[in-house]
C-alpha cells in the first residue's frame, strides 16, 4: 500500500502557507507512526525520477509529491522556502521570473524531479566545481524522524549559528534518516553574461588547461570534455559580469591559439541546450553502446590525470567528475583507478541486460570505518526503530 499526501482539507478561509504545510505534513507523520508500530519500513519518494539510483528498492512508498507548495519567498532576501514535493522545474521557473537561480543547477531526469529529491540525492549540475554543491545552498530543513516528529535544523536566513546544524547531513541521505518536508534554499541573481568556448584538444591537455585557468581570476563556471563523433572536444563556460566574460573569452582564445588548440565560441542558445543535455543525461553519451554496460560515476581530485581505464569518458567539474560505461564486472578496476585519484566510484545506472543483479558488485564505494560508524549512530538517534532502514545506501 502506498501512502500519498492528500490535498489539504477545505478551510473556511484561505489557509496561510504554514497552515497548508501543516495539513499536508500531518498524514505523513501518521503514516510513519503506523509503520513504526507495525514494524515495517517505508521508502520516501518524491517524483520517482531517481528510483534507479542507489541499492535495490524496498519498503512501502511514502510519497512527498503533495508537498508542492511555496512556504515563503522574498526575492530581496535571496532565500526561498518550499515543500519538499515542489517540482524543480516549477522552482526554476519561479526563480527565473525574478532573475534568480539555484546556482548548483541540479539535474532533472524527468519533469517530476522534486526539490526534496534534489537535496536527498545531492546531485548537482556542471557548475558544481565552481559554485558549490547542493549542500552549500541548503540553509534549513524540516524533517520527520522515525517517530513522525517534525524536527527543524538551520533557518531561513543567510547566517544562522544557533545549535547544531544537521541540515547538511541530510543532504545526500537518500531518505534513510528521515522524511524531508520543507527546505529553505539560498538563491542568487542570474549572471548578467555568459559565453561558451569549444576547444579541440585531447583529454590530458584539457585537464592541464582547466587546472591552469582554475588558479586564475577568471569567471570560469563549468567545463566538459568528451568525444564528439570521434573528435576530442572541450567545452568551457564562463559566467559573470559582461566585461569579465568578454575579457576572459579573448584571453582564453589567445592561450588556446598559443597551444595550437582550435577554439570557437558557441552560440548561446545552442550552448544552453548542450549543457542541459549533459546535466540531465539526455546527451547521446548517456545512451549505452551495448546492453551489458553500466554507467559509472567516478569522483576524483580535479588534478587527477587521465584514468588508466580502456573506456571513453565524459569529464566534468574541471576534472573532478568522470562518467564512463563499463560492465559491472569491471568494478574492482574502476574503483582502484578512482582510489588512485583520491576518490571513489559509484555504479550510477545498471545495465539493460543485468538489471539489479549488477548491484551485487556494490553501488557505492565502501565507506571508511569511522564514517560508517558516524552514519550508524546518526541513524540510531533519528530512527531507532528502523522505519527508514530500506538499505538504499
DRENZA-311849 format. One record per residue: y, z, x of N, C-alpha, C in turn. Coordinates in steps of 0.1 Angstrom, whole numbers, plus 2048, in hexadecimal, padded with zeros to 3 digits. Layout:
<pts>
YZXYZXYZX...
</pts>
This chain:
<pts>
7F480080980080080080C8008098167F78068227F680E82D7FE80783580580F84080D80984D80580C8548028028617FB80486C8037FF8788018048848078008888017F38898087E888D8027DB89C8007DA8A17F87D18AF7F77CF8B58057CB8C18077CE8C78147CB8C88167BC8C68227B68C78247A88D58217A38D681D7968E381B7908EB82878F8F782879390083479290B83178991083C78391B83B77A92783478092A83778C93583079392F82A7A09378217A693281B7B292F8257BD9238257C392182F7CD92982C7DA92B8377E19328357EE9278307F792B82A80392182680D91783181091B83D81291384881690984B80A90D84B7FE90484D7F28FA8427F18FE8367F38F582B7F38EA82C7FE8EF83080A8E68328158DB83D8128E084880D8D785480A8CD8507FF8D18487F58C88457EA8BD83B7EF8C08347FA8B682A7FF8AD8308098B283B8108AA84181A8A084B8148A485180989B85B80288D85780088A84B7FB87C8477F987484680687B84281187484181E87084F82387985982187686782586A86C81D86A86981085F86D80785286680C85285A80F84685381484185982184A85D82A84586383683F87083384587882B83F88582783188482183087981882387781281887381C81D86A82681386683080F87283981887A83C81588684480B88F83D80D8918308048998287F68938277F68868267E987F8257E287C8337EA87F83E7E487C84B7E386E84F7EC8668497EB85784C7F78538547F684885B80184386380983885C81583685F81E82C85982382386482581786182B80D86A83880986584380B86D8508088698527F986A8587F386085A7E48608687E185A86F7D886187C7D485C87A7C685687D7BB85D87B7AE85886E7A885C8667AF8648597AA86885979E87286579B87886679088186079388F85D7A08928577A389F8497AA89D8437A68928357AC89082C7A889B82F79D8A28267988AD8277A08B98327A88BA8367AF8C782F7BD8C782A7C08D28237CE8D48147CD8D180E7D98D18007D98CE7FD7D68C07F07D48BD7EC7D08AF7F17D98A47F57D38997FB7DA88E7F17E38877F67EF8837ED7F887B7F78028747F18088697F98128617FF80B85580281384B80880E83F81780A84181B7FF83C8287FA83E83380383783D80683F84980E83A85580583C8597FE8328647F48338727FA83387A7F683C8887FA83C8917EE83888B7E48338937D882F89E7DB82589C7E581C8A67E88128B27EF8178B27F38248BD7FA82A8C77F082F8CB7E68278D27DB82C8E17DB8298E77E782A8F57E98278FE7ED83290B7EB8319147F083A9197FE83691880783F91C81583D92B81784092F81184B93D81284F94080885994C8028589517F88629607F78629657FB86D9747FA86F9767F287C9797E587A97A7DC8869827E189198D7E888E9967ED89998F7F88A29857FE89C97E8098A49738038AC96F7F68AA9647EF8B29577F68B09557FB8A49488028A09447FE8929377FB8909327F888392680188192480687591980E8719128088669058058678FD7FD85D8F080485B8EA80084F8DC80484D8D37FC8568C78028598BE7FB8638B97EE85E8B97ED8508B37E084B8BD7D584A8C97D784E8D37CC84D8CE7C08568CF7B48518CB7A88588D47A68648CF7A286F8D77A087B8E17948788DC78A8718E577F86F8F17838668EF78C85D8FA79185590479985D8FE7A18669077A986F90F7A087790979687D91078D88691B78587E91878287192277B86992E78486692B79086393679A86093F79C86C93879E8789407A088494879488894278888694977C88A95577A88295577D87596077C86C96C78487196978E87997379787F97579488E9707898929717848A096B78F8AA95F7958A595879E8AE94A79A8AF9427A18B793479E8B992D7AA8BF91F7A98BF9177B28C69137AB8D39197AF8DE9197A78EA90B7A48F09017AE8ED8F47AC8F38EC7A18EB8F279C8E08ED7908D98DE78F8D88D87998D08CA79A8CF8C378D8C98B778B8CC8B077F8C78AD7808B88AD7758B18A97748A389D76B8A28917718A088576A89F88276589188C76788988B76387B8977688738997638678A57678608A577585B89977C85B89978985689979486189D79086D89F7998788A97A48748A57B18758AE7BC8718B47C387D8BF7CA87B8C67D18858BD7DD88A8B57E38818AC7ED8858A17E888E89C7DB88B8927D58948987D28A28A57CE8A28AB7CC8AF8AB7D88B88AF7E38B28AF7F08B98A17F58BD8987F48B388A7F88B68837F08C08867E48C28807DB8CC8877DB8D98947DD8D889D7DC8E489E7CF8EB89B7C48E389B7B78E98AA7B28E98AE7AC8F48BC7A78F58BC7998F98C87928F78C97848FA8CC7819088D077490B8D276F9188DD7779208E777D9198F27849218EE7929258E27969238DE7A49268E27A99348E07A193E8E37A594B8F27A894E8FB7A19479097A29499107AC94090B7AD9339127B592990B7C29268FE7C39298F77CF9268EC7CC91B8E37D69198D87D49108DC7DB9028D27DB8F98D47E08EC8D97EF8ED8D27F78F68D58058F78E48088FA8EA7FE9018F88009059027FF8FA8FD7FA8EE9067F88E39028018D78F980A8D98F58148CF8FD8208D19058248C790E8308C890783C8C19008398B68FA8448AF8EF83E8A58E68478A18DC8438988D984E88E8D284A8838CC85387A8BD84F87A8B485987B8A685687C89F86087389485C86C88B86586588086986E87E87687187387A87A86587A87285B87F87984E87F87384C88886785789086485689985885F89384D86588884F86E88284587C88784687F89085088C89685189688C8588A288B8538AC8828598B38898658B28838708B988887C8C487E8818CF8838868D987B88B8DC87E8998DE8738A18E18748AF8EC86B8B28F586F8BC9008678BF90B8688B491385D8B391D85E8A99238508A692E84F8A093584389C9418408A49428468B094E8458B894A8418C695283B8CE94F8368DB94B8428E495184E8E394E8598EC9498648E393D8688E69378738DE92D87A8E79308868EB92788C8F592189A8F092389C8E391E8A98DD90F8A88DC9088B28E28F98B38E18F28A88E98E58A88E78DC89E8EE8DD8918E78DF8868EE8E08798E88D28728E98CA8738DE8BD86D8DE8BD85F8D88C985A8D58CA84D8CE8C48428D78C78438E48C38388ED8B48398EF8AE8458EE89F8468EF89883F8E489F83D8D98998368CD8998278CF8A28228D88A38148DB8968108E288F8068DC8828018E287680A8DE8778138D586C81C8D28628168C886680A8C285D8028BA85880A8AE8608138A885C81B89D85282689F84F8298AC8458338AF84A8418AF8588438AE85E8508AF8648548A286684B89986D84E88C87284188687884287A87D83787288C83687489182C87B89F82A87C8A482686E8AF82E8698B482B85C8C382785D8CA82B8678D88288688DC8278768E581D87A8E881A8878F78188898FD81E89390B81C89690C8148A39128098A39128008AE9207FD8B39217FC8C092E7F88C792E7E98C693A7E48C293B7D58C29487D28CA9497C58CE9547C18D695A7B48D19677B18D596D7A58D19667998D796578E8D095F7828D596877C8E19627788EB9697738F79727678F397E7668F898775C8F598374E8FA97B74E90497774190A96974291096273791095573691695272891B94972792594571A92A93771B93093071092F92271093492170493E91C70894A91A6FE95590B6FB9569076EF9588F96EB95A8F86E59688F06EC9708EE6E897E8DF6E39808DD6DA9898D06D598C8CC6DB99A8C26E59998BE6EB9A68B16F29A48A96F49AE89C6FB9AD89E70A9AA8947119A589571F9A189A7289AD8957269B989972E9C48A872D9C68AD7219C68BB71F9C88C47259BD8BF7249B18C67299A58C77399A68BC73F9AB8BC74E9AC8C67529B78C674A9C28CF74D9CD8DE74C9C88E17419C18EF73F9BC8F374A9B28EA74D9A98EF75699E8F07649A48E97689AE8EA7759B48F77759BD8FB76A9C390776A9CA91376B9C09127649B591D7649AC91E7719A49137789A391378599C91A78F9A391C78E9B09237989B89327949B993778A9B29457869B394B7889A695978A9A596078C99996177F99095677C98B95577098295177497495576D96A95177095C94376B95993A76E96192C76A95F92677195392176A94A91C77093D90D76F93C90776393F8F976193E8F47559478E77559498E274A9518D374794D8CF73B94E8C173794B8BD72C9548B172D95A8AC72296289E71E95C89C71195C88F70C95688D6FE95A8826F995787F6EA9598816E394C88A6D994C88C6D09418866C294487C6BF93D8756B293F8726B094E86D6BB95486A6BA9628756BC96C8816BD96788D6BF9708916CD9708946D397C8986E097D8A76E197A8AA6E99708B86EB96C8BC6F996B8C96FC96D8CE70A96D8DA70A9658DA71295A8E67139518ED7219548FA72095590272C95790D72D94C90E73894591873993B92374394092F73F93E93B74794294274B93594775893494E75C92995976692D96576592697076E92997D76892698776B92D99476692A99475792F99C74F92899C74092B99F73D9399A974493F9AD74194D9A174495699B75095499075495C98474A95B98174594F97673C94D97972F95498572A95298971D95898871D96798D72896D98D72A97B97F72B98097673297996873497D96172697D96371E97395D71197196070997E96D70898197170098D96B70699996A71399B9657199A79567179A894F71999D94071899E93C7099A094470099A9416F299B9436EE9AA94D6F39B09506F09BE9456F59C79407029C49367089CC9297009CA9266FC9BE91A6F49BC91A6E79C49266E09C49276D49CC9256D69DB92A6E29DF9296E59ED91A6E79F19126EA9E79036EC9EA8FB6DF9E69036D49E38FD6C89DF8F56CA9D28FA6D29C98F46D49BC8FC6CD9B18F66C49A98FD6BE99E9016C899490D6C798F9126D198591B6CA97A9196CD96E9216C89639236D295892E6D19519316DB94692B6D59399256DE93291E6DA9259286DD91A9286D49109316D590492D6E28FD9376E98F89356F78F392B6F78E792C6EE8DE9236EE8D39146EC8D79136E38E09056E08E69006EC8ED9096F38F59056FE8FD90170A8F490970C8E99067178E08F87158DA8F47098D78E77078D28DC7098DC8DE7068E88D47088F28D27168F58DD71E8F68DC72C8F98D57338EE8D872F8E18D17358D68C37328D58BF7268DA8B17228DA8A972A8E48AF72E8EF8A87378F98A77458F38B274A8EE8B37578E88A87598DD8A77508D489E7518C989174B8CB88E7478D78817418DA87E7348D188872D8CE8867208C78867148D08887168DD88870C8E787A7078E98786FB8ED86A6F58EF8636FD8FA86A70490386270C90D85A71690685E71B8FB8577268F584C7228EB8487158ED83C7108E683170E8F08257148EE81B7138F88157058FA81270290680D6F59097FE6F49057F76FF9047E96FF9007E770C8F87DD70C8EF7DB7188E77D67248EE7D27248FB7CD7309017D87379097E47329087EF7389107F67439087F974E91080175990A80F75891081975D90982775E90E82976C91582C76B92282E77792A83D77992D84178692C84F78992F84F79293C85578D9468547949538627999578647A69588707AC95B8707B196A8797AC97287A7AF9808887B198488A7B59918987B799689E7A99978AB7A89958B279B9958B07939A28AF79A9AC8AE7949BA8A07909BD8967929B488978E9B788777F9B988077B9C487E76D9C78767669BC8737599BD86B7529B485D7599B485875B9A884B7629A78407599AD8367609B382B7599B98207579AF82374F9A581A74C99A81A73D99780F73799380E72999181272598381D72B97D82172897083072596F83471B96784271896584972495E85572796285C73295D86972E95686E73694E87C73694988274394D88D74295589374D95C8A07519558A275D9518AE76294A8B376E9528BE77394C8C47809508C778095F8CC7749658CF7739738C377697C8B77739768AB77597E8A378197A8A87899718A179696E89679496389778995B88D78795188777995287977995387376C95586776A94C86875F94585D75C93B85475294084775493D83D74A94183174A93782A73F93781E73E92F81273E9388087479357FC74893D7F174F9347E574C9377DA7539307DA7629317D57699287D47779287CC77C9347C37749387BA7789447C27799517CE7739517D677495D7DF78095E7DD78A9557E57969547E679D9627DB79F9697DC7A69767E579F9807E47929817EC78B98A7FB78B9867FE78A97980B78A97581279797780A7A297480F7AF9758117B39848097AE98C80A7B099B8177AA9A081A79E99B82679799F83279E99A8317A398E83D7AB98883F7B79908357BE9948367CB99B83C7C89A98387BD9AF83D7B99BC84C7B79BB8517B39AF85F7B19AD8667BD9A88607C89A88667D59A48677D699585E7CF98D85F7CF97F8517D09788507CA96C8447CB9648437BF95C8377BD9568347B194E82F7B59408347AE9368307B19288297A592281E7A791B81879C91382079B9068297919068327908FB82C78A8EF82577F8F081E7788E58107748E98077778E07F97738E37F77648E17EC75F8E67E97518E57E474E8D77E57418D47E073C8C77D173E8C57CA73C8D07BB73D8D07B674B8D17BD7538D97B87618DB7BC76B8D17C87698CB7CD7738C27CE7818C77CC78B8BF7CE7998C37C379D8CE7B97958D07AF7988DA7B67978E87C078F8E97C778E8F67CD79C8FA7D17A48F07D87B08F37CF7BB8FA7C27B88FB7B97C19027BD7C29117C47B89167C87BA9247D47C39267D97C891B7E57D091B7F27C99187F97CD90E8057C690A8107CA9138117D791681C7DC91E8167E192B81F7E093581B7E69438197F594180F7FA94780C80894781881094C81C81A94482882294782482C95282E83095B82B83A96582884795E82084F96581B85C95F82686495983186696183C86F95D84286995084585C95084B85694484285793883585593A82B85792F82B86592982C86F93282C87D92E83988092684487A92A85187D92385087691584A86A91484886490783F86C8FE83587190382B8798FB8328868F683A88C8FE8418998FA84B8968EF85288B8F185C8878E78568848D984A87D8DA84387A8CD83E8878C783A8908CF83589D8CA8408A58C384D8A48C88588AA8C285C8A48B585D8978B586288F8A985788C89F84B88B8A384088789A83388E89D83389B89C8278A38A081A8A089881C89A88B81189788380C88988581288188D80E87489181086A88581A86C87D81C86287282085487882685488382A84788982184389581684989680D8478A180483A89E80A82F89E80382289B7FE81B8A78018208B37FC81A8BF80480D8C280F80B8BC8177FE8BE81B7FD8CD81D8088D48218078E281680C8EB
</pts>
